[in-house]
Amino acid sequence: MHARLLRWYRLARRDMPWRRRVSPYRTWVSEIMLQQTTAASVAAKYERFLRRFPDLSALATATEDEVLERWAGLGYYRRARNLRRAALEVMSRHGGTFPSDFDAVLALPGIGRYTAGAILSIAFRRPYPVVDGNVIRVFSRLFGLRGRAKDPAFIKRIWSLAATLVPKKDPGDWNQALMELGATVCTPGSPSCGVCPVANVCVAHKKELQDRLPTPEKRREVIAVRWVCFWILRNEKILIWRRSQKERLLKDLWGLPEARQIAAVPGRRLAAVSHAITHHALSVELREAAWPEGRKLPQEARWVSAKKATGYLVSSLWLKLLKAASAGVG
Ligand code: SF4
């Protein structure tokens, strides 16, 4: 199974920028980006991020807003903040060299067991396993294991199995091969068993249990959210708003002020868009509004030039809304 899967991976793997040149820093950045974002979206942003922050010290000396700006469109912005915090820790605690000890890597902000295993196996060639949704699905089907992919006891079982199977030679390729198989062949809906390199030993394939392994999850209920946001211009500057830590969505990020946050009189509608963030379905309307002369600016608000605004409005929701407004979609 190992030989077949590794051979397949070396021939069939997708060409991704983080696979072209490997280093602890490059692998770490890619793994953090890939945590909750698709490989295709990460591929589009990865090189741009690395051009701006080519190494740990460039990342550690950047401001949080600069890092968030280059993270724009990847979502889950806490990852970007943790990335910068971890870079600062590597500079101060490890003399600027990314640690190769599992516990030291695990102790860095934003790094869990999966990411530590990925960095150590791929960049340091150490035999640590990784388990993500793809690995859970592949092992569940391959070995005919029943369980829900989000059940902690089932996940623990898969981790134990992964630890016994990770080879001493090329552990990084093995881990990536499992994840690649899950992402491109052993997919959730309709696995392509006909081209699978390990179909000959797969229990689910033999017993035709592919759609029942792992046990399907109940669908999470979608929450509808409606926002009315304001486009407030003064002296060719736009009013932006720092969302609080307590917000349900896009917390602690810059955005356009919402009607519930700011006392302004709504005017003409400029645009309306739909946008999904996790299991929230947002309907967002953008309206012109005026800022009364002489009124003091709340602490959360700031005027920025139109050119600089996109550096602050990093969520793809704002970019979508501004694009719709400039195209006159309302
Ligand atoms: S044979 Fe099918 S179900 Fe089994 S691992 Fe391959 S793709 Fe997945």
Residues whose N, C-alpha, C, O or C-beta is under 5 A from the ligand:
A	BS01	SF4	V138 R141 L142 V185 C186 P191 S192 C193 C196 V198 A199 C202 A204 H205 Q210
